[in-house]
Amino acid sequence: MSTQTTVQQLKDVVIKFAGDSGDGMQLTGMQFTNNTALLGIDLSTFPDFPAEIRAPQGTLPGVSGFQLHFSSDPVYTPGDSCDVLVAMNAAALKANLKSLKKGGIIIANIDGFDAKNLRLANYPDGVNPLTDGSLDGYVVYEIDITKLTREALKDVDLGMKEKDRAKNMFVLGFLYWLYDRNMESTIHFLQEKFAKKPLILEGNLKALHAGYNYGDTTEAFTTRYRVERARMPRGTYRSITGNQALALGLIAASQKSGLPLFLGSYPITPASDILHELSKHKNFGVRTFQAEDEIAGISSAIGASYGGCMGVTTTSGPGMALKTEAMGLAVMLEIPLLIIDIQRGGPSTGLPTKTEQSDLLQAYYGRNGECPMPVIAAATPSDCFSAVYEAFRIAVQHMTPVIFLSDGYIANGAEPWRFPRAADLPPIEVKFKTSLDEGEEKFMPYQRDERWVRPWAVPGTPGLEHRIGGLEKQHITGNVSYDPENHQLMVKIRQAKVDAVADDIPLQTIDSGPESGDLLVLGWGSTYGAIKSAVKSLQQQGYAVAHAHLRYLRPFPKNLGDILKRYKQVLIPEINNGQLIKIIRDQYLIDAKGYHKIMGIPITKSELEEHIKSLLG
């Protein structure tokens, strides 16, 4: 390294990796993320996938991005704007330049700015942003990454396409140099991934080292940057995505409860990774079934629950719509079931790879008849572990299907997660009915306890034979009944059973801010980070603003109404056109205000902070 190179300490950095979907930007981003997590630096990520499976190379629809925010201070969002933009081609620059801070760093692959790429990115003829002065407000590093990668791999017996696929490793190596990092984590990853492909392993390792050495030996680079370890509670951490945390939460709940876990699922973006992750853990007794369609997926899960397992089905909004009749069957049967909905932009096929919170009303009301079931939502990627663990507990102990809501932002985003100790996880008690009670002459499958919960009898248990099906049940006996009074009674009982879950969940707390004041920002799901960041900033400026975040969406915590009344205004930010706000207004008769963003991207801290200020005057 040149003796003139200095190391500058930074508290906070946001990097955006952007290129074609075949440029390996997601892999590059995840490797830098894992390296960051191993150093104990707090972080948050936002992978931004193209909606097209394989859009034309070099075009705007084909741009794949990965945003990483890391800091020595607590991190709650992937960042509103970037400090560094890695642009592998002209389309990547054009699509992401608006999100780069003035004075920010652009690392541009020169080969991606030739006449063809400029035309594909819809730049006017003769216009090249690298040469026309439009980037004068930024620090631009023009690097011929393609040429340098090929040069580094000239002695490796790979075809030109295989060599060009290693460009992302050159970029990663350069960034490891720029941010004063050790490359061992990525070297180990490559050695494991390509253990049976020695030439590809050699090519990627050489490209990685070439990128690092390029920064080290090029006189134009005189400054490196370093971000110190964040102050986080002691423990063992790993970087984890929402879908990974969700899968581990299901396994933990299965182990704690003693119930075998069965997943019946049909692949759909952005939920498919849960199926992939759970299929790796057969050693924990997990059974995964990739069904031929959404209806088969949930029906198989219902069968598993009826047979004494914990049935789970995963989907997104379009698949949720297809599952609704079977969800009604599960409500009629009153058996444990988890329906996991990883929300995405809609309606119909909509925006498969973009995030949205638009299925809440579907979770509440999207079935025929009076068909209530509890609804729980995760707030962050790591929160998926404990939130789905809790959904599992409620389903089992209250003999009800439960809807669990996440979204694409949470599912694909990553953050540090501290491994919990198994002994610290709350117990999940399961009660099967195994025989007739003393004095009980015949099994009554719809006889209930004080919480309106019916017994769980596994098929084949002697003396506990009973009828199931989708037709209305007679109170207590479970026989088919068309009696009008009985139908009304059963509808009321099924609602009362869901309402009684409120007695078995924690009271709502204030995440930050005063217990009463000028304004409460009430959120749910993936708006957590943006709300927390904006509210903390406003509190530091002297505003009497508080933040409460809902995990339990149906039923609500018993004290929620009292909390809402203690504030002059209530604001509900959502990535939809106003869904929770409708329910809150209906149940608590308050004049809540909404902030709605429906662009397939998360709400940012800065826009929310400005909106709150406008409300406070």
Summary of the structure (lengths in Angstrom):
residues: 617
radius of gyration: 26.8
end to end distance: 53.7
largest distance: 91.3
contacts: 2167
relative contact order: 0.09
helix: 39%
strand: 22%
